[in-house]
Structures are given as C-alpha cells and as structure tokens.
Amino acid sequence: MRARGRADRRDRARMNLWELSAAELTAGYGSGDFTPRDALEAVLARIDAVNPKINAIVTFDTDGARRAADASAARWRQRAALGAFDGVPLTVKDNIPVRGMRATWGSRLYADWIPEHDELPIRRLRDSGAAIVGKTNCPEFTLQGYTDNLVFGVTRNPWDLALTPGGSSGGAVAAVAAGLGPVAVGTDGGGSIRRPAAHTGLVGFKPSRDAIARADGFPVILFDCEVIGPIARTVADARTLFHVLAGTTPYEPDPVRGLRVLHVPQFGGSPVDPDIARSVTDAAHDLATLGHAVEEGEAPFDIEALNRAWPVISQAGLAWLLKGHADRLGEISPPMREMAANGAALSATDYYAALDIVKKLRQQLGGFFARYDLILTPSIAALSWPADQPFPPTIAGHAVGPRGHAVFTAFANMAGCPAISIPCAPAANGQTIGFQIVGAIGRDELLLAVAAHYEQLRPWANRRPSMNL
C-alpha cells in the first residue's frame, strides 16, 4: 500500500495540477503533495491562457476563490477537511445564482443582477469548502442547444474552436474539457447537460426530478423538467459532486450485472449521424459483454406527442416570464422574442394538453421500467456544428429543424427520470460522441454504477483536447 501511494504521488507530480480530477486533487491535499491554493493558481493560469480562446467563463471571483482555497488549505493541514470537494476549484453555470457574482441567464434583462444569496445546491457546495472560480456562459434563458448570447457572445468547443460545445451548458462543458476546473455545475431542462457533455467528451449527469432540491433560483419556465447536475471528466467525480449538491451520502447500489437494457438507436424517422450510430451500437455491445441483457427496439412512448408538447411548455414558460418585462422586449434576441410571441398565442387548453402528454409519458415509462432497467440511446443525433449557428440544418443528408440534433434527451426531463451521457468511441474525424442511459426515477445510483463499470472497460479520461489551446 505504501508503494502504491508513492506511485500515485509520482503520477500526480508529473501532471499539471489543472489536469487532475477532483478526487486526485483532494488525494494530493490529504497527502500534503500540494495545497488547494497550488491547484487554484494552476487553474487560474490555465484560464488566463485558454479562456480568451473559448469564452467559457464569463464572470470571475478570483479573490473569493483564493480565500476559499486558503481556508481549505488550513483545514487540510489540521486534518479537518469538510469533505470530498474541500478546496476543489470549479465553475457554476450562469443561470444558477451564486452570492456576490453576476447572474445573467444569458440575457440583457439580468446583465447587472448580483444575487445576495446562493441557490440552495450552491449553498451546499460552498459549505463543502469548494472554491467557486466563476460563472460559465449559456444561451439566453437556456433555451437553445448551442451557446451564444447578446451579453457575452459565442462559446467555442475546445476540441475544435470553429465548432460549438452545444448548449445550454456549453460554457460549463467547455471549461471542464479545457482544464478550467475538474468539474462544473450545470442545468438540464431538455438535455442541456448531456448533449454538451457528448460534444466535449465528458460525463454529464441529469439526476432524477427533485433529487437535488432547489430554492432561491431564477423563475421556473420549463414546468418541472429542469434539474441541476454535475459535469465531470470521470464518473467518480460526477457521483461525488451529485451528492454534494443534493446534500446526501453516497451508497452502493445492488450489483449492476444482468440488467435488462433496451437499446433504441433511432427515434422514429429522425436521422442520426452514421458515426454516432456506429459508436453507440458498439457501446451497446460493450454493455452486453459486461453481462447485461441488451436488446434493440423502438422507443416505448409516443415520440410525436412529445415533439408536440415540448415547444408548448418552453414557449409558454418564456411568454409568462417576459410578460413582466414588456417594456424591455427590444433587449431580447430575435429568436427569444419569436418564441415568446408563439407562447403568448397559446391557450390554457393548449398548455393543459401538453401536460396531459407528459402525464401519459410518465405512466408509459412506469410500466416500461417494470420490465426493463435501462433505456440506451445516443446522447446526440449530430456531431458538433459551427459555433455561431443555432443548430445543424442537415443530419446524415436529411434536412432537420432546430431540435433535430436534440431528439433523444427531452423525454427523460419530461418523465423526471435520471439520465447520464457517457463518452464512447469518437467519430472518424476525431469529434467526441456520447451515449445516454436512462433509468426509473430514483435509480440515480444504478446509472452511475453502470457508467463507472463501462468506464473501466472503455476509459476516456486520457482523451483530451490539444493541451496547446
């Protein structure tokens, strides 16, 4: 054991501190190899070098992060660390209020708002000793699948600066992929953690509805679909951050072999990039080799009904929000003004019909998860596209609309189910790909355990963007 510990320390010493996972950082703090202030300064230097190229972090609190790191270092010296994230530098998405830091939600409406309180999960994170470095960019009102807005501009993918990291947690994933902190806190209302994680080679976890309680946040415009969740390079870091945000204690689930998995490679007639289809099919085969019963089939719910319900929920929510800002609509981007106008034209019966579709989906999946344990799908239908374009106009030679790339993820939000995106084999051109597994409400630990098992078989942490960003 002593020899293994010395080897671990040598491995850490050979790496830049900004390259280490959260678990590796706290191991180093505990052994005395380096301090939280050392790690923070390495991350800040990396930010200075890289962030101007990708525009991931848009608001900073370096002084506050340094104070947190120094306080953490004192606790580690006294062997009184607050937990597994004490002294870990990280970022928070700009639609989550953090005390004393500007929170814009990507909109000029909130460009100067500085919250006086942390949102509840951030309060837990701060109480755990984490060093919050800054806020990450997101599209206006987090309602688009790429990351650009009128306040901060476009965010770029560290793997290829010409391309988008996706959205709406695009700044969060760009930061983690580029080494601007080992983890980030994001939100997922229709796939906004999982799809960007797939576009950047990361783990993105959407917890079950209500698994992470929320309070003191922005107004709710996506019914009960949006949750806060972790973005990380490793499953272990994602799991630990999830429990810190939730204020819960990790536990070991039942053995994860022999699960019943339905692989759904395509939703109806919606096109999927061939490289994505091949990679995700290979991942399904890998799960079978890990001892799971994997069969291929169609989605166990009405896809077209969900496609009708989703825009009603999002447009009506935005129209409600902007009703109180009628004198400032000129400050809103044209796509958001159009979305809000569409929402204002909806009736109460339109909205109730959409909620009825959501209710039926939840009933259908309740029956499905009595027979199966997991649904496996691609996380994304398209590879990354140009950074300043809101969506790819074609996939696999077929014309698609604004959500053609996003077809696989929103059902988990509408149902309230936990879902995780896991990196799988990259495309022929090197772009990253992820696959999604979805479980029944409350089976969060099961998904994380399956993801960790797959990670052991097909590790991805050594696949990084160019270190010369």
Helices and strands as residue ranges (DSSP letters): H 2-14, G 17-19, H 22-31, H 36-54, E 57-60, H 62-77, E 89-93, G 108-110, H 120-127, E 131-136, G 140-142, H 170-177, E 183-188, H 194-200, E 203-206, E 227-232, H 235-246, E 260-263, H 274-289, E 293-296, H 303-323, G 326-331, H 334-344, H 348-368, E 374-378, E 394-395, E 398-399, G 404-406, H 410-415, E 419-424, E 433-439, H 444-457
